[in-house]
């Protein structure tokens, strides 16, 4: 039995209806999915805008006071010096040193007898030596790491996070750099006035593998500085006296050299600031020359600040701030006659016993005001504008508001 033309037309019409219905259904699904995606995108955009607004308000928010959220009574002994050691507080004198946490609990106590203690820190590790003495104590925030004795008088010290210590010791014609490890390993670097000059500054990298040394000498009546780098790892073992690189600067005195990280160091001279980079063989990466007299230098692992006197009645200080990569972040002016300066992630803080100024790299005075008590030490506790403050009679945790 055959198929009629009417049946064929009906079949085609039914098929077209089904195909149109399927197309309409798929169009509705696509529309629903797109609408759902658009709603999600709108919600995400609103959240991003809200977060950006909160962050902007947070960055531009100005604090006008602070509240004390915890306090512990202290008895401060006259003649002692206090300073940050990581997030804790180190107090030392000629008779000994101790470290305490934010609750005033003693973490360790080290007794000694020194005429002129000299201190070197790296993170939460401190080395304490006696200028012209022969004893060195190395301690972290919570325990003693090592104790060393030198055979000649100590002139200067530097310490790494690992507890490795480099010590400049004096001899009649030769100045030695002795490097001590907590496990008893000892390295030596030899310097002479004729060949290397007299060591003016030294610094170990945080991991202790690199040593930076600044020496001053006179050549044909011209004062020169030599910056030298030594490697006590595999690279330096193949070199004479572990020396891997160095630079000479005529008519320049470089009294400050310091590692910021394992691969970044800077040297500050009377003519300018120089950055060096490299985890094995440090090389000069950037130079900033100054015509003004430098008043001081401050640094942490991320920032370097060089202080100048500013000839203005509005602001007596000018601070040029650089990143660890050697890039200039900005120039900042302020008037507070300060005793201490430290850096945060996006700001710097200057303070004395009575006043404090917190200024962001974006140019905002986050806080400027007076303390309720005479302050000896101020240590940030995280990034929430909370601080541990040591006074002459208490240990206070305060929150800006």
C-alpha positions in Angstrom: 0.0 0.0 0.0 1.4 3.4 -1.1 1.9 6.7 0.8 -0.2 9.6 -0.4 1.0 13.1 -0.9 -1.3 14.3 2.0 0.4 12.0 4.4 3.9 13.2 3.3 2.8 16.8 3.9 1.4 16.0 7.3 4.6 14.2 8.2 6.7 17.2 7.1 4.5 19.6 9.0 4.7 17.5 12.2 8.5 17.3 11.8 8.8 21.1 11.3 6.6 21.6 14.5 8.8 19.3 16.5 12.0 21.0 15.2 10.6 24.5 16.0 9.5 23.3 19.4 13.0 22.0 20.1 14.6 25.2 18.8 12.3 27.3 21.1 13.1 25.0 24.0 16.9 25.3 23.4 16.5 29.1 23.0 14.7 29.3 26.4 17.5 27.1 28.0 20.2 29.4 26.5 18.3 32.5 27.7 17.9 31.0 31.2 21.6 30.1 31.3 22.7 33.5 30.1 20.4 35.2 32.6 21.8 33.1 35.3 25.4 33.9 34.3 24.5 37.6 34.1 23.0 37.5 37.6 26.2 35.8 38.9 28.4 38.4 37.1 26.4 41.3 38.6 26.7 39.8 42.1 30.5 39.3 41.6 30.9 42.8 40.2 29.0 44.2 43.2 31.1 42.3 45.6 34.3 43.4 43.9 33.1 47.0 44.0 32.2 46.6 47.7 35.6 45.1 48.5 37.3 47.9 46.5 35.3 50.5 48.4 36.1 48.9 51.8 39.8 48.7 50.9 39.8 52.3 49.7 38.2 53.5 52.9 40.6 51.3 54.9 43.6 52.9 53.1 42.3 56.4 53.5 41.0 56.0 57.0 42.7 58.2 59.6 43.0 57.0 63.2 42.7 59.7 65.9 43.3 57.7 69.1 44.0 54.2 70.4 42.7 51.9 73.1 44.6 49.6 75.4 43.2 46.1 75.1 45.7 44.4 77.4 48.3 45.6 79.9 50.9 43.9 82.1 52.8 45.7 84.8 56.6 45.8 84.5 59.6 46.9 86.6 62.2 48.5 84.3 65.8 48.6 85.7 67.7 51.8 85.1 70.6 51.5 82.7 69.0 48.8 80.5 68.3 49.1 76.8 65.2 47.6 75.2 64.6 46.8 71.5 62.4 44.6 69.3 63.5 41.0 68.7 61.1 39.6 66.1 57.7 40.1 67.7 59.1 40.0 71.2 61.2 42.4 73.3 64.9 42.2 74.1 66.4 44.0 77.1 70.1 44.1 77.8 72.7 45.8 79.9 76.4 45.3 80.9 75.3 42.5 83.3 73.0 40.4 81.1 70.1 40.2 78.7 66.6 38.7 78.7 63.7 38.3 76.2 60.0 38.5 77.0 56.8 38.0 75.1 53.7 40.2 74.9 52.5 39.0 78.2 55.7 39.9 80.0 56.8 36.2 80.3 60.5 35.7 80.3 61.6 33.5 77.4 65.2 33.3 78.4 67.7 35.1 80.6 71.4 35.3 79.8 73.9 36.6 82.4 77.4 38.0 81.5 79.8 40.7 82.4 80.6 43.2 79.6 82.1 46.6 79.5 80.5 47.7 76.2 77.9 45.3 74.8 77.4 45.4 71.0 74.2 43.9 69.5 73.5 42.4 66.1 70.1 41.0 65.1 68.6 39.2 62.1 64.8 38.5 62.4 64.3 36.8 65.7 68.0 36.0 66.3 70.4 38.2 68.3 74.2 38.1 68.8 75.6 39.9 71.9 79.3 40.6 72.1 81.7 42.8 74.1 83.6 45.4 72.2 87.3 44.7 72.9 86.1 41.5 74.7 86.2 37.9 73.5 82.8 36.4 74.3 79.7 36.2 72.0 76.3 34.8 72.9 73.8 33.9 70.2 70.1 33.5 71.1 66.7 33.3 69.3 63.4 34.5 70.6 63.0 31.4 72.8 66.4 29.8 73.4 70.1 30.0 73.5 71.7 28.8 70.2 75.4 29.0 70.8 78.3 30.7 72.7 81.6 31.5 71.1 85.0 32.8 72.2 87.5 34.6 70.1 91.3 34.7 70.5 91.6 38.4 69.7 89.6 41.5 70.7 86.1 41.9 69.1 85.5 45.0 66.9 82.1 44.3 65.3 79.7 41.5 64.8 76.9 40.4 62.5 74.5 37.4 62.7 72.3 35.3 60.4 68.9 33.8 61.0 70.7 30.4 61.2 72.8 31.5 64.2 75.9 31.9 62.1 78.0 34.8 63.4 80.7 36.8 61.6 83.1 38.7 63.9 85.8 41.3 63.1 88.7 40.8 65.4 91.8 42.9 65.7 95.5 41.8 65.3 98.6 43.9 65.1 98.8 44.0 61.3 96.0 41.8 60.1 92.2 42.2 60.7 90.4 38.8 60.6 86.8 38.1 60.0 86.0 34.9 62.0 82.8 33.1 61.0 81.3 30.8 63.6 78.5 28.2 63.2 76.4 26.9 66.1 77.7 23.4 65.2 81.3 24.5 65.8 82.4 25.1 62.1 84.7 28.0 61.7 85.7 30.0 58.6 88.2 32.8 58.3 88.6 35.8 56.0 91.9 37.8 56.1 92.1 41.5 55.5 95.1 43.9 55.6 95.4 47.7 55.3 97.8 47.3 52.4 95.6 44.9 50.4 92.0 45.1 51.5 91.8 48.1 53.8 90.2 48.3 57.3 86.7 46.7 57.7 84.1 49.5 58.3 81.0 47.4 58.1 79.9 43.8 57.5 76.7 41.8 57.1 75.6 38.2 56.7 72.7 37.2 54.6 69.8 35.7 56.5 70.7 32.2 55.6 74.4 32.9 56.5 75.7 31.8 53.1 76.9 35.3 52.0 79.0 37.9 53.7 79.2 41.5 52.6 82.1 43.6 53.7 83.0 47.3 53.3 86.6 48.2 53.8 88.2 51.7 53.7 91.8 52.3 52.6 94.1 55.0 51.3 95.6 54.6 47.8 98.2 57.3 46.7 96.6 59.8 49.0 93.0 59.0 47.9 90.5 57.5 50.3 88.7 54.6 48.7 86.1 52.1 49.8 85.9 48.5 48.6 82.7 46.4 48.8 83.4 42.7 48.8 81.2 39.6 48.8 82.1 36.2 50.1 80.3 32.9 49.6 80.6 30.1 52.1 78.6 27.6 50.0 79.5 25.5 47.1 80.3 28.5 44.8 82.7 30.1 47.3 84.5 26.8 48.2 86.1 27.0 44.8 87.4 30.5 45.3 90.4 31.9 47.2 89.3 33.0 50.7 85.6 32.5 49.6 85.8 35.8 47.7 83.3 35.9 44.7 82.9 39.6 43.7 83.8 43.2 44.7 83.7 46.9 43.7 86.0 49.8 44.4 84.7 53.4 44.9 87.3 56.3 45.0 86.7 59.4 47.2 84.0 57.5 49.0 83.5 56.2 52.5 80.9 53.4 52.9 80.2 52.9 56.7 77.0 50.9 56.2 76.4 47.6 54.4 73.5 45.3 55.0 71.7 42.3 53.6 67.9 42.7 53.4 67.2 39.2 52.0 69.3 36.2 50.9 69.7 37.9 47.5 69.5 41.6 48.2 71.9 43.9 49.9 72.6 47.7 50.0 75.6 49.9 50.8 75.2 53.4 52.0 78.2 55.8 51.5 78.8 59.5 51.9 78.1 59.8 48.1 75.0 57.7 47.7 73.1 54.4 48.0 73.9 51.2 46.1 71.9 48.0 45.7 73.3 44.6 45.0 71.4 41.5 43.9 72.2 37.8 43.6 72.0 34.8 45.9 75.4 33.4 44.9 77.5 36.2 43.4 75.9 39.6 44.2 76.3 42.2 41.6 75.6 45.9 41.5 72.0 46.5 40.4 71.2 50.2 41.0 72.9 53.4 42.2 71.5 56.6 43.7 74.0 59.5 44.1 73.3 62.3 46.6 74.6 65.8 47.0 72.9 66.2 50.4 74.4 64.9 53.6 72.7 61.7 54.8 71.3 61.9 58.4 70.6 58.2 58.8 69.4 54.9 57.1 66.6 52.5 58.2 65.7 49.2 56.6 63.9 45.9 56.9 63.6 43.0 54.4 61.4 45.0 52.0 62.3 48.7 52.3 65.2 51.1 52.8 64.7 54.6 54.0 67.5 57.3 53.7 67.0 60.3 55.9 68.0 63.9 55.0 67.6 67.2 56.7 64.9 69.3 55.0 65.5 73.1 54.8 61.9 74.0 55.4 59.9 75.3 58.3 57.0 73.0 57.4 59.0 69.8 57.7 62.5 69.2 59.1 62.9 65.7 57.8 63.0 64.2 54.3 62.8 60.4 53.9 63.5 58.7 50.6 62.1 55.2 50.5 63.3 52.4 48.2 62.1 48.8 47.6 64.3 45.8 48.0 64.6 45.7 44.3 66.3 49.1 44.4 63.3 51.1 43.0 62.5 54.4 44.5 59.0 54.3 46.1 58.7 58.0 47.1 59.9 61.0 49.0 58.2 61.9 52.3 58.4 65.0 54.5 57.6 65.2 58.2 58.4 67.2 61.3 58.4 64.8 64.2 61.7 64.7 66.2 61.9 60.9 66.4 64.1 58.3 68.1 62.9 55.2 66.1 61.7 54.4 62.6 60.3 51.1 61.3 58.5 50.0 58.1 55.2 48.3 57.5 54.0 46.8 54.3 52.5 50.1 53.1 53.8 52.7 55.6 56.5 53.8 57.9 56.2 54.7 61.6 58.4 57.2 63.5 58.1 57.8 67.2 59.8 59.1 70.3 58.9 58.6 74.0 55.9 61.0 73.7 54.6 61.1 70.1 54.0 58.9 67.1 53.4 59.4 63.4 52.3 56.6 60.9 52.5 57.7 57.3 51.6 55.6 54.3 53.5 55.4 51.1 50.4 56.8 49.4 50.8 60.1 51.4 48.2 59.6 54.1 48.9 60.3 57.8 47.2 57.2 59.3 47.9 58.4 62.8 49.6 61.3 64.5 49.3 61.8 68.2 50.7 61.5 71.7 51.2 58.5 73.9 49.5 58.3 77.3 52.8 57.0 78.8 56.5 57.4 78.1 57.3 54.7 75.4 60.5 52.8 75.2 59.6 50.2 72.4 56.8 50.0 69.9 56.3 46.7 67.9 53.6 46.1 65.3 51.4 43.0 65.9 50.4 41.9 62.4 48.9 44.4 59.8 45.8 45.5 61.7 47.3 48.6 63.4 47.7 46.8 66.6 51.0 47.3 68.6 52.9 46.1 71.5 54.2 49.0 73.5 56.7 48.9 76.3 56.7 51.8 78.8 58.6 52.4 81.9 56.0 50.7 84.0 54.0 48.4 81.7 53.7 46.3 78.6 50.6 47.3 76.7 48.8 46.0 73.6 47.0 48.8 71.9 44.7 49.1 68.9 44.3 52.3 66.8 40.8 53.5 66.5 
